[in-house]
Amino acid sequence: MNEKVINNLNKEYPNWYKKIRRMIVNLYRPILHGKTDSKWNQHLMFYIMMVLFLTSLVLLECDVKYHYLPFLSGWLVIPITWIYLKIFPQTWSEMYEYEKMIFRQIWKLPSKWTPKN
């Protein structure tokens, strides 16, 4: 593991900013966080995009000039949030315990490992 990853893990943000970052991260998490194999256990972004698609469809049927804007706005949010999370990944304090466990497994770290400050 390199120093850049550890520095990213140790970053501290204000609590209000952490709440916003958690909402962004949760857009790409299954609703039930892997606790079930249900077909409804999809990412929140999937449901948002479906609602935006159906809204665009209804606007198209109502012959609204800019019917494509709801769906297009969803398609713009996706790369913006992906790029944001790539540049500013989750910090250790923002992760849930199961996320920390997965992080340790990915990097092949001991089960009690924490980033050094």
N, C-alpha and C positions, 0 to 999 in steps of 0.2 A: 504494500500500500504506500502510495507516495504522500508527500507533505501537503500537496494541493487538496487532496481528498480529506485529509484530517483537518486542514484549515476550514474547508467548507462545512464539515461536520460541527466544528466548534463555533461557528458564527452565531451571534445572538441578535435577535430582532425584538422590537417592542411587542407586547402582547396583542395589541390591535392588529399589527402587521402579521403576526403568526396566525391569527384567526383567518385573515384573508388568504394567506398562503395555504392553510389547511383546506379551505374551500376549493382552491384551485387544484390541489392534489387530489381531493375527493372526487373531482370530475372524472378522473380516470381510474377510479377504484370500483370494483363490483359493489353493488348496494349492500350486500350482506357480508362483505369482506371475506369471501371464500368459505363461509360457514355452511354452505349448502351447494348442491349441484343443480338447483332449480334453474329452469330456462329464464326466469325473471331476475336472476342474479347477474345483471348487466351493469356496465359503467353508467353513471349518471349522465354522462355526455351522450350516450346512446338515446336515452329517453328525451333529453333536451332536443337533440337533432330530429327525432321523430315528431315531436310537437311542432318544431319549426317547419318541418317538411309539410305536415298536415295543414298548418296555418297558411303556408304558401299555396298549397293546393286549393284551400277554401278561397283565398284571395284571387287565385286564377279563375276559379269558377264564378266569382263575383265580378270578374272583368276589371280588377284593380290594375292600374298601370304598372306599379312597381311590386307586383306580386312575389317576385323572387327575393326581395330584400330580407325577409326573416330567415330563409334557408341560407342565403349568402352570408349573413352575419354570423351564423353558427359555424360555417366553414372558415370564416376569418378568425374566430375565437380559438379554434383548435390549433393552428400553427403558432399563433401568438403565445398561447399558454405553454405549448411544447417547447418553444424557444426559450421562454422565461424560465421554465423548470430545468432546462439544459444548462443555462447560464447560472442560475441560482438554485441549486438542488436543495432538497430537504436537509435540515440540520438535525443533529442528534436529539436536541431537546424537543423538536417537533414530531419526531417519530413515535409511533405507538410501540409497545413492547414486541408485538409480533413482527413489526417492520425492522426493529433492531435485530431480532433473531435472524430474519432473512438476510439482512445486510451482513451479519457475521458469517452466515453460511456461504454467501456469494464470494466473500473475500477470504474464506477458509480461516476464520479467526476463532480463538477460544470462545466458549459460550458466555463467559463473564467479561469479555473485552469491552472497554469503553475508550473513546478517544481521549488522549492526554491533552490537558489544557496548556 
